[in-house]
Amino acid sequence: MSTFLDEMVSRAKSRKQTIVLAEGNDERTLKAAEQLLNQNVADLIILGNADEIANSKYNLTGANLIDPQTSQLREELANELFELRKHKGMTIEEAQTLICDVLYFGVMLVKTNRANGMVAGACHSTGDVLRPSLQILKTAPGTKLVSSFFVMVVPDCNYGNNGTFVFADCGLEVQPDSERLAHIAVNSAKSFRTLIGAKPYVAMLSHSTYGSAKNDDATKVVEATRIAKELAPDEAIDGELQLDAALCPDVASAKCPASQVAGKANVLVFPDLDAGNIGYKLVQRLAKAEAYGPITQGIAAPVNDLSRGCSAEDIFGVAAITCVQAQNIN
């Protein structure tokens, strides 16, 4: 494990949280669950066919195995879901049907404080994972949107926080306008501080630095920077910055010597999903960086989405991060 993941596991163990693993039918999930239990990282609720899960080759002693189809909680959670959503037109029959879905059942466990967070997405789409989260948990107080980020740990790297960065948004917001981009920046600064425990230096990335290009794309980032500074005047946020100016002290000193962020950025906010997704995958593949995410930010309780190509080790890491996020809320 990397130093970052070691730290997440250590912090998770220090105040154990209850995490729902919603995809107990997925072998990678069960392998990760065995690791989490063996290392005493979290208390687990695993959803799916309880008999099949119990008879798998994995040692899941201590986990709470629940089948939403047959659980004694089904009626109670369906009634609570109905009460939460009836103003949106949901009927009790619809609630009773939805609660049999592992994702809705899992989110309701979080909503009713039976669990502190949930991890899913190994075999469900991002939309499927986040839909019940947004309908039931909604956004955190003072937060206007849900976005995502990756924690990138780059080996042998002198940039960022000893090679550790937050990249946002690489998974959710496709074409954020200036206001949404500003909220992504502020939330990413908070996430960096929560997980990394160091001062965030947030670079609003562009193909332009301090007006070197004049066009609508650069202007969007300039305006986002202005809004972000108004939203969080105590945070170190600056832009618009090209990537080399954000990371490299020598380039920063030439292009923007007065910037408090340039040359030492550790939170990189990309102007759109194309740039963010391409950027994190380039760093992951070419620099052999560890990429943890996408981690969601802005939901009232942590529900994290996995890539459908994830490994058991990825699920283990995201579960540990979810525990640390939950500790920060509880």
Solvent accessible surface area in square Angstrom, and as a share of the most:
residue,aa,sasa,rsa
1,M,133,0.59
2,S,15,0.10
3,T,117,0.68
4,F,17,0.07
5,L,12,0.06
6,D,65,0.34
7,E,83,0.37
8,M,0,0.00
9,V,7,0.04
10,S,65,0.42
11,R,69,0.25
12,A,0,0.00
13,K,90,0.38
14,S,90,0.58
15,R,115,0.42
16,K,74,0.31
17,Q,11,0.05
18,T,32,0.18
19,I,0,0.00
20,V,0,0.00
21,L,1,0.01
22,A,1,0.01
23,E,2,0.01
24,G,2,0.02
25,N,120,0.62
26,D,18,0.09
27,E,99,0.45
28,R,67,0.25
29,T,3,0.02
30,L,12,0.06
31,K,87,0.37
32,A,0,0.00
33,A,0,0.00
34,E,40,0.18
35,Q,50,0.22
36,L,0,0.00
37,L,34,0.17
38,N,104,0.54
39,Q,64,0.28
40,N,82,0.42
41,V,0,0.00
42,A,2,0.01
43,D,67,0.35
44,L,4,0.02
45,I,11,0.06
46,I,0,0.00
47,L,0,0.00
48,G,11,0.11
49,N,69,0.35
50,A,29,0.23
51,D,106,0.55
52,E,122,0.55
53,I,4,0.02
54,A,65,0.50
55,N,125,0.64
56,S,34,0.22
57,K,162,0.69
58,Y,30,0.11
59,N,87,0.45
60,L,16,0.08
61,T,115,0.67
62,G,71,0.68
63,A,19,0.14
64,N,77,0.40
65,L,48,0.24
66,I,19,0.10
67,D,26,0.13
68,P,2,0.01
69,Q,102,0.45
70,T,106,0.62
71,S,20,0.13
72,Q,184,0.82
73,L,44,0.22
74,R,97,0.35
75,E,125,0.56
76,E,78,0.35
77,L,0,0.00
78,A,1,0.01
79,N,65,0.33
80,E,62,0.28
81,L,0,0.00
82,F,52,0.21
83,E,97,0.44
84,L,59,0.29
85,R,31,0.11
86,K,99,0.42
87,H,126,0.56
88,K,132,0.56
89,G,54,0.52
90,M,25,0.11
91,T,61,0.35
92,I,49,0.25
93,E,111,0.50
94,E,85,0.38
95,A,0,0.00
96,Q,86,0.38
97,T,98,0.57
98,L,52,0.26
99,I,0,0.00
100,C,30,0.18
101,D,57,0.29
102,V,31,0.18
103,L,4,0.02
104,Y,20,0.08
105,F,0,0.00
106,G,0,0.00
107,V,0,0.00
108,M,0,0.00
109,L,1,0.00
110,V,7,0.04
111,K,79,0.33
112,T,30,0.17
113,N,137,0.70
114,R,81,0.30
115,A,4,0.03
116,N,43,0.22
117,G,0,0.00
118,M,0,0.00
119,V,3,0.02
120,A,0,0.00
121,G,0,0.00
122,A,2,0.02
123,C,54,0.32
124,H,45,0.20
125,S,34,0.22
126,T,50,0.29
127,G,36,0.34
128,D,53,0.27
129,V,0,0.00
130,L,12,0.06
131,R,115,0.42
132,P,1,0.00
133,S,0,0.00
134,L,75,0.37
135,Q,45,0.20
136,I,2,0.01
137,L,14,0.07
138,K,97,0.41
139,T,52,0.30
140,A,25,0.19
141,P,131,0.82
142,G,87,0.83
143,T,23,0.13
144,K,141,0.60
145,L,9,0.04
146,V,17,0.10
147,S,0,0.00
148,S,1,0.01
149,F,0,0.00
150,F,10,0.04
151,V,0,0.00
152,M,0,0.00
153,V,23,0.13
154,V,19,0.11
155,P,70,0.44
156,D,157,0.81
157,C,29,0.17
158,N,148,0.76
159,Y,86,0.33
160,G,24,0.23
161,N,45,0.23
162,N,137,0.70
163,G,0,0.00
164,T,14,0.08
165,F,7,0.03
166,V,0,0.00
167,F,8,0.03
168,A,0,0.00
169,D,4,0.02
170,C,1,0.01
171,G,30,0.29
172,L,42,0.21
173,E,25,0.11
174,V,94,0.54
175,Q,122,0.54
176,P,4,0.02
177,D,77,0.40
178,S,17,0.11
179,E,80,0.36
180,R,101,0.37
181,L,2,0.01
182,A,0,0.00
183,H,19,0.09
184,I,0,0.00
185,A,0,0.00
186,V,13,0.08
187,N,14,0.07
188,S,0,0.00
189,A,0,0.00
190,K,112,0.47
191,S,13,0.08
192,F,0,0.00
193,R,104,0.38
194,T,29,0.17
195,L,3,0.01
196,I,33,0.17
197,G,60,0.58
198,A,30,0.23
199,K,98,0.41
200,P,0,0.00
201,Y,45,0.17
202,V,0,0.00
203,A,0,0.00
204,M,1,0.00
205,L,10,0.05
206,S,16,0.10
207,H,100,0.45
208,S,0,0.00
209,T,8,0.05
210,Y,101,0.38
211,G,27,0.26
212,S,83,0.54
213,A,27,0.21
214,K,175,0.74
215,N,64,0.33
216,D,125,0.65
217,D,99,0.51
218,A,3,0.02
219,T,80,0.47
220,K,45,0.19
221,V,2,0.01
222,V,69,0.40
223,E,62,0.28
224,A,0,0.00
225,T,6,0.03
226,R,115,0.42
227,I,29,0.15
228,A,0,0.00
229,K,83,0.35
230,E,115,0.52
231,L,83,0.41
232,A,14,0.11
233,P,105,0.66
234,D,136,0.71
235,E,25,0.11
236,A,2,0.02
237,I,0,0.00
238,D,10,0.05
239,G,13,0.12
240,E,5,0.02
241,L,0,0.00
242,Q,48,0.21
243,L,91,0.45
244,D,59,0.30
245,A,0,0.00
246,A,0,0.00
247,L,26,0.13
248,C,25,0.15
249,P,86,0.54
250,D,104,0.54
251,V,35,0.20
252,A,6,0.05
253,S,70,0.45
254,A,85,0.66
255,K,86,0.36
256,C,3,0.02
257,P,106,0.67
258,A,98,0.76
259,S,18,0.12
260,Q,102,0.45
261,V,0,0.00
262,A,11,0.09
263,G,12,0.11
264,K,99,0.42
265,A,0,0.00
266,N,7,0.03
267,V,0,0.00
268,L,4,0.02
269,V,1,0.01
270,F,20,0.08
271,P,30,0.19
272,D,30,0.15
273,L,36,0.18
274,D,98,0.51
275,A,35,0.27
276,G,0,0.00
277,N,47,0.24
278,I,104,0.53
279,G,13,0.13
280,Y,21,0.08
281,K,92,0.39
282,L,93,0.46
283,V,39,0.23
284,Q,49,0.22
285,R,175,0.64
286,L,140,0.70
287,A,41,0.32
288,K,157,0.67
289,A,8,0.06
290,E,67,0.30
291,A,20,0.15
292,Y,20,0.08
293,G,15,0.14
294,P,19,0.12
295,I,0,0.00
296,T,6,0.03
297,Q,12,0.05
298,G,14,0.13
299,I,10,0.05
300,A,33,0.25
301,A,16,0.13
302,P,9,0.06
303,V,0,0.00
304,N,0,0.00
305,D,4,0.02
306,L,8,0.04
307,S,58,0.37
308,R,151,0.55
309,G,71,0.68
310,C,8,0.05
311,S,44,0.28
312,A,4,0.03
313,E,92,0.41
314,D,58,0.30
315,I,1,0.00
316,F,6,0.03
317,G,0,0.00
318,V,3,0.02
319,A,0,0.00
320,A,0,0.00
321,I,0,0.00
322,T,0,0.00
323,C,0,0.00
324,V,2,0.01
325,Q,22,0.10
326,A,1,0.00
327,Q,19,0.09
328,N,103,0.53
329,I,92,0.47
330,N,97,0.50
